[in-house]
Amino acid sequence: MKIRIRGNSIRYRLDKQDIATLQETQQVEEITTIGAGTLQFSIHAKGEAPAIALNANGVQLFLPVTQVSGWITTEQVGFKHELPNADGSVLHLLIEKDFKCLTEREEDESQAFENPTQSC
């Protein structure tokens, strides 16, 4: 899972393995070790409404089961949600399938989806 944070927006990009794990266990997570601690981002297919929680170790995103199921089993690229913050601002969430890059990069893209804009 790739996570991009910018201002009040979080973008999650899931590859084929992430989506298979989410489908099988109803959750997927990414953990990064920083010094003596860890930072965890997780997505859970649970409930009927989107929700997000920040705890001491990271961020838990809860997405509606029916929405996740429909996304996993179709060609749908992604979906978004806007959730209110306690300060009155809005948190923008974007959840997408991770496509292979159009330019060569030094990263493992073996589990990425084929890019639909790439010519054969």
Sequence and secondary structure as in RCSB ss.txt:
>XXXX:A:sequence
MKIRIRGNSIRYRLDKQDIATLQETQQVEEITTIGAGTLQFSIHAKGEAPAIALNANGVQLFLPVTQVSGWITTE
QVGFKHELPNADGSVLHLLIEKDFKCLTEREEDESQAFENPTQSC
>XXXX:A:secstr
 EEEEETTEEEEEE HHHHHHHHHHSEEEEEEEETTEEEEEEEEE SSS EEEEETTEEEEEE HHHHHHHHTSS
  EEEEEEE TTS EEEEEEEE B  SS  SS  TTSB  TTS  
